[in-house]
Amino acid sequence: MRHRLPLLIPLALTLALPASAQTVYKLVRPDGTVHYTDRRPADIDGVETIQVRAEVQQIARLRVESDRELRHAVVGNVLHGPLEIRLLAAEASNLQSEPALPLRTVLTGEGEQRVAVFGPLDPAQGWGFSLQLQAMPGDPRAVHEDVDYALPFEGDGWRIDQGWGGRFSHTSPESRHAVDFSAPEGTPVLAAREGVVMQIADDFRGAGLDLEKYGARANFVRVLHADGSMGLYAHLAPESARVRPGARVRAGQVIGAVGSTGYSTGPHLHFVVQVNRGLKLESVPFRMQGPGGALRIPGAP
């Protein structure tokens, strides 16, 4: 019996950017200031278009196991927390699957899980397939609770440089409700809410405004909260992470240090609370307590 099994499995894996590239538009305003946005302008004439390649960590692994005449798709969750996946057949010939493709499910923890089994519709004929996997951190069923977040610094020496909806870089759904805190490089970064360390990037070096080069090269710590939301602490200094994936952290615990990595003009902390909204990340509004009470965030109502 002939089986055509091209096990070519492209992975479309993403952290906070689209799977392999992001289109960014560079606008030069009449006063000479430069503005980047991922929203296509109505008038595209004279606007520079930049393709940002996403050099992201692998957050899922896909492999195919053989079991006599059947094949099983096995997905490994690399994160210490929930991962939403979508599995689809890029190519298929004489194929049946259980469950049917495309399928979407949530892997709740680290480790591997069989997610689909394949076989021929007609056992007397050759059959084959290739698979594509999309993945996104978080559980799309998560609902962000109305809680107070702690300031991610101890004492003073910091300031807010960009708030919600900031025109420089807080225009996309995953960063619209982000806050950029300027602080000296090396300043300890504290967890703003307790949770479990879900993911870390710690070995990127360099920064600049070349989106294609630096757009996805920021060091970060991602913390999973009890309600399923995720706190992202980004642009950290290289090799400054003080926690490891899977560790439980408490509010006020040191998790890293301020740096300037990735798309950055200087030392700062990019803090945002995100939820998975169906294979895409969206930022959510949050309250934060400062030294004198509720922190006034630019752009917040």
LINPEMO-V518856 format. One record per backbone hydrogen bond with DSSP energy under -0.5 kcal/mol. NH is the residue of the N-H (numbers start at 1). CO is the residue of the C=O. E is the energy in kcal/mol with one decimal. If there is no record, write none. Layout:
[[NH:CO:E] [NH:CO:E]]
//
This chain:
[[4:127:-1.8] [5:3:-0.8] [7:5:-1.4] [8:6:-2.2] [9:7:-0.7] [10:8:-0.7] [10:131:-0.6] [12:10:-0.6] [12:133:-2.9] [13:11:-1.0] [14:135:-1.0] [22:52:-1.9] [24:22:-0.6] [24:50:-3.0] [25:37:-3.5] [26:48:-3.0] [27:25:-0.6] [27:35:-3.4] [29:27:-0.6] [29:33:-2.9] [32:29:-2.6] [35:27:-3.0] [36:168:-0.6] [37:25:-1.9] [40:38:-0.5] [44:42:-0.7] [47:44:-2.0] [48:26:-1.3] [50:24:-3.2] [52:22:-3.3] [52:50:-0.7] [53:51:-0.7] [54:20:-1.6] [55:53:-0.9] [56:54:-1.3] [59:57:-0.6] [61:76:-2.0] [63:74:-2.3] [65:72:-2.7] [67:70:-2.5] [70:67:-2.3] [71:118:-2.0] [72:65:-2.7] [73:116:-2.7] [74:63:-3.0] [74:72:-0.6] [75:113:-2.5] [76:61:-3.1] [77:111:-2.9] [78:59:-1.8] [78:76:-0.7] [79:59:-0.7] [80:198:-1.8] [81:79:-1.0] [83:107:-2.4] [84:136:-2.6] [85:105:-2.8] [86:134:-2.3] [87:103:-2.4] [88:132:-2.3] [90:88:-0.7] [90:130:-1.5] [91:130:-1.4] [93:128:-2.6] [96:119:-2.7] [98:117:-2.1] [102:87:-0.7] [103:87:-2.2] [105:85:-1.7] [107:83:-3.1] [108:106:-0.6] [111:77:-1.7] [113:75:-1.9] [115:73:-2.6] [116:73:-1.1] [117:98:-1.8] [118:71:-3.4] [119:96:-2.2] [121:94:-1.5] [123:121:-0.6] [125:122:-2.3] [128:93:-1.9] [130:91:-2.1] [132:88:-2.7] [133:10:-1.2] [134:86:-2.4] [135:12:-1.0] [136:84:-2.3] [138:82:-2.6] [140:138:-0.5] [142:139:-2.2] [143:227:-0.9] [147:145:-1.5] [149:287:-2.5] [150:192:-2.6] [151:289:-0.7] [159:182:-1.7] [161:159:-0.6] [161:180:-2.7] [162:180:-1.2] [164:298:-2.0] [165:176:-2.5] [166:163:-1.7] [170:166:-2.0] [175:172:-1.6] [176:172:-1.3] [178:175:-1.9] [179:271:-2.6] [180:162:-3.0] [181:179:-0.6] [181:269:-3.0] [182:159:-3.0] [182:180:-0.6] [183:267:-0.8] [184:157:-0.6] [186:258:-2.7] [187:184:-2.1] [189:256:-2.8] [190:152:-2.7] [191:253:-2.5] [195:249:-2.1] [196:224:-2.2] [197:247:-3.1] [198:222:-3.1] [199:222:-1.4] [201:220:-2.4] [208:262:-1.7] [211:209:-1.2] [214:210:-3.2] [215:211:-2.2] [217:214:-1.8] [219:236:-0.5] [220:201:-1.8] [221:233:-1.9] [222:199:-2.9] [223:221:-0.5] [223:231:-2.8] [224:196:-3.3] [225:229:-3.1] [228:225:-1.9] [230:274:-2.6] [231:223:-2.7] [232:230:-0.5] [232:272:-3.0] [233:221:-2.4] [233:231:-0.5] [234:232:-0.6] [234:270:-2.5] [235:219:-1.6] [236:219:-1.7] [237:257:-2.4] [239:202:-3.5] [240:237:-1.4] [242:255:-2.1] [243:255:-0.6] [246:197:-3.1] [247:244:-2.3] [249:195:-3.0] [252:191:-2.9] [253:250:-2.0] [255:189:-3.0] [256:189:-1.2] [258:187:-2.6] [259:235:-0.8] [259:268:-0.7] [262:206:-2.1] [263:214:-0.7] [264:208:-0.8] [264:262:-1.5] [268:259:-2.3] [269:181:-2.9] [270:234:-1.8] [271:179:-2.9] [271:269:-0.7] [272:232:-1.6] [274:230:-3.1] [274:272:-0.5] [275:282:-2.6] [277:275:-0.5] [277:280:-3.6] [282:275:-2.6] [283:173:-3.0] [284:273:-2.3] [287:147:-0.8] [289:149:-3.0] [290:293:-4.3] [293:290:-1.3] [295:288:-3.4] [297:295:-0.8] [298:296:-0.6] [300:297:-2.3]]
//
